[in-house]
Amino acid sequence: MEQTDLDRAQQQIKSLAQVLPEFGPEAQADLQLNPALKIYLDFFKLPEPCDQLQLLAGKLTKGGQQTHLMLWKPPQSKGSVVIVHGYLDHTGLYGHLIKQLLERQLTVVCFDLIGHGLSSGEPASIDSFDQYVEQLNLVLEASADLCPAPLHGIGQSTGGAILLKQLFDQDDGRDHRFVSLNLLAPLVQPRKWKIDRWLFKLTRPFRPTMNRVFRENSQDKEFLHFVRHMDPFQPHRLPAAWVSAMAEWVVEIGQYPENPFAINVIQGDQDSTVDWQHNINVLQSKFPNMGLHIIQQAGHHLVNEASGLREEIFAALKL
């Protein structure tokens, strides 16, 4: 794609945030009436609506926060899956997983976290992971009548942390909404955290943001190139506020009691983003019924690993 064409496509994709309708049954995707949505789906290679696939695309607005939400529904849905993406990700990067779930005849819900993708908010920033959980609960409420049971949750990295926090925070007697939780390289503690947390404490008063390092977190070179050079939603500065929120999460998860829920954890053994051996030990201590799948040679971004590894990763999903 020529640079001028890329720039034009990126601008049109970003404009989609202003033209999305309020999410609901009436937010049926019409690609003729909404050319920006057509460009978005083509650019990120996401499934388009057709006779055998319904697509709802809209926004949820609450307290000044706008959440971008998409729902794909096959005609004979056997259940539903809510995908919670990772930090610095967005719905557009989850096409492989969305297509895999649709092949299993599952309704798929995907939304952009606060400050990510088409959702509003300071780019890549958050004050507390509580805000992510509140956003997830809002999405669940808005999509409940459109999602056939049973309901499953899949979280990549920070998305896994959000699903874990929502599970732990349900202390008011309500039944947990998800019948299964699949956590891909879940964030419990980042790699080299014992060293980095002290550097962060020393430098934060002088550095409200930090330079982003694009990591080689997958063996899919095409994906790595796309994220670094083509994706219009990738920030190049990381806010210190998010690191503080993550630091609170690292402490918080260590304080939670044991939980009988049988989470399913999928982890690459070449992950250099999270401290995965430590994380597995923590999760096993909290979840005695946990399932675990270690994927040899896989990095951190499991939903966008090389195709052979991705097949193994998706085969390990418990749905």
N, C-alpha and C positions, 0 to 999 in steps of 0.2 A: 504494500500500500504506500503510495506517495505521501510525503509529509503533509502536503496541503489537503489531501483527501483524509488523512488521519486526523489532522486538526479539526476539519469540518465535522467528521464523525464524532469526535470527542465532545465538541460543543453541542451537537444535537443530542447526544446521549445525556449530557448534564442538564439540558433543557427539559428532559422528561420529568424532573422533579416538580416543575411548575404546572404541568398539564395532566398529571395523574388524577383520576377521580377519587373520591372517598371510597375506601375498600368496602366491599359487600357484594351481594349477589348481582347487583346492577353494574359492577365494575368489569363486565365482560370485555376481554381484549378484542378490539377491532383495529387491525393493522392498517386498514385503508383510512380510517378516521384519525388514527394516531401514528403518523409516519415515524415519529421519534422512537416509539416503542418497537417498531419494526427494525429500525437501525440498531437499537439496543440489543434485541434478540439475535440479530445477525452477527453483530460485532463480537458478542460473547458466546456465540454458538449455543444458545439456549433453545429448548423446544418451542416451536410455534404452535398456536392453536389450529385445530383442524376438526374434521367431523368426529374423529376418535379421541380428541383431547381438548378439554375445556381449559382456558386460562383466564384467571382473574388477576388484574394488576391494578393496584391502587395504593392509597396512603391512609394511615391512621394519624389523627391529630389529637393531641392531648397536652394541655399545659404549655402550648407553644412548640412542642416537639412533634415533628413529622416523621413517621416511620414508613419506609417503602416496604411493601408486602406483595408477594406474588404467590399464587396457588394454582398448581396444575392438577387436573382431575381426569383420570381415565373413565370410560363409561361404566365399567364393572369394577369399581374400586374395592380392594380387599382390606383396606385399612388406610391409615394416614401416617405421615412422617413430618415432623417439624425439624428443619435443619437450622442449627445455630452456628454461624461461621466464626472463624478465628479473627484475632486482632490483625488489622490492616487488610482484611479480606472484605468481600461483599458478595451478594447473590450471583453476580456475573461470573465469578470464578468457580462455581459449583456445578457446571453443566454435566460433567462426567457422573457425579453422584445423582443428580436429578434424573438423568436418563436411565441410570441403573435402577433407581427406585420405580420409575414409571414402567420399566420392563417387567417389574414384579407386580404390576397393577396396583400400585399404591398412590394415593393422593399425596402431593408434595407441597409443603408450605416452606417458603424461604423468605427471610426479611433481613434488611440491612440494619446492623447495630447503630446506635447513636454515634454520629460523627463518622460514619462509614457509608460508602456508596451513595445512594440517592436519599438517605435519611439525613435529617438536619442535625445540627450540633457542631461544636468546634471539632475540626478534623482530628480523628483518632484520640480524642480526649474523653475523660470521664472523671467524676469526682469519687465515685464509689461503685463497686460491682452491684450494689443494691439497685442502681438505676438500670442496669442490664436486665436484672430479674424482673423489675417492674415492667420493662418493655416486653419481655417474653410473655409475662402474664397477660398483658394487653393484647398481644398477638393471639394468644390461645383463646381469649374471650371473644375476639372479633371473628375468628375463623371456626369456632366450635361447631356451629350449625352446618358448616360446609365440609367438615372432616369426618368421614365415616370411621367408626371404631373398628379395631383398637388403634390407639394413638401411641406412636413411638417417637423417641427423641434421638437425634444424632448431633453431636457437637465436636467440632474440630478445635483442638488447642484451647483458646480462651472460651470458645463455645462450649467445650466440655466443662470448664470451670463454672460457667453460667448455669448449666443444667445441674451440676452438683450442688451449687449454692441454692438453687430453687428447691431441690430435694431436701436439703438439710434445713432450710428455712420454713418448711411446712410443718409448723408445730401447733396449728390451730385445730387439729382433729380432722381436717379434710383428707379425703383419699387423694393420693398422688395421681396426677392426670395421665402420666405416661405408664404404659405397661412394660416398656423396655427403654433402656438408655444405652446407646452405643457411643463411647467416648474415644475419639481418635487423637492420640498424642495429647491427652488432657493436660492443661496447665495446672500444676500444683505448685511447682517452684521452677523458675528458669535456671538454665545452666550457669554455673559460676556465680550463683546468687550470693554466697557468703562473702565474696570479694566485692562484687558489683554494688551490693546494697550500701556498703560503707563509702564507696566512691560517690554514689548517688547522694547520700546524706551530706557529704562534704561540699559537693558542687551545686546542689539544687538552688541555694540562695542566689547563685550567679548565673544559672542556666535554666530559664523557664522552658526551653525546648532543646533538643539534642539532634545532631545529625543522624539520619537513618542509615543503617548498613543493610544493603540487600544481600541476604544470605543465600547460599547454595543449599536450599532446604528441600530439594527434590532432584531426582535424576532426569526429570523431563526438561531438557534444555529449552524446548520451545516455550514451555510454560514460564520458565525463569526469564526468558527474553521478553515475553509479552508483559509480564508484571513490571519489569524494570523500564521498558521503553514504549509501551503502547497503552497500558491501562490508565484511563483518565482519573481514576479514583485513588491513586497511590500517593500518599504524602511523602515528602522528603525530609520533614522535621517531625520529631516525636515529642509530644508534650510531657513535661515532668509530672503533671497531674495524674496521667494514666499510670505512670510507674509507681506513684504513691498509692493509688487505688489497688494496683497489683500487689504491692508490699503488704497492704492490709489483708488481702485475700490469702497470702502465704501464711500469715499468722492465724487467720480465722479458721482455715481448714484444719489446722493442727489441733484446734480446740473443740471440734465437733465430736460427738459420741459415736459409738459403733452403730451401723445401720444395716438392717437385713436385706435391703434392696439388692438384687443381683445385677449390678452394673456389668457391662461388657466393655472391656478396655482393649483397644488395638493400638500397638506401639511399634514404631520402627527402631531397630537397634543401631541405626546410624544417625539418630536424632541429635543435632548439636544446638537446638534451640531451648529445649527444656531439660532439666536434670532427671532424665526418665527413670534411672534406677532408683533414685530417691523417691520419685513420685509413685512408682509402683509399690514400694514398701509402705508408703503412707496410705495409699488406697487399699492395699490388702489388710492393713490394720483397722481401717474404718469399715470395710465391706468384706466380711468373711465369706460371702457367697459370690464374690466377684469372679467373672470369667476373664481370662487373659490370653491374648494372641500376640506374640512377638513376631514381627515381620522382618526377616533377615534382609539386610541391605537397604531397607527403606529409611528415608529421612523423616523430616518433621511434617511436611505438608502432604499428608497421606491421601487426601482427596485428589491431589494433582501429582501423584507419583507417576513414574514411567508405566506404560500400559501393562506390562507383565506383572509388576508389583501391585498395581491398582486392582487387577483381577483377584489377586490373593487377599488384598485388603477388603474388597467388597464381599468376597466369599465368607469373610469372618464376621460380617454383620449378623446380628441376631434379631430378626424381625418376625 
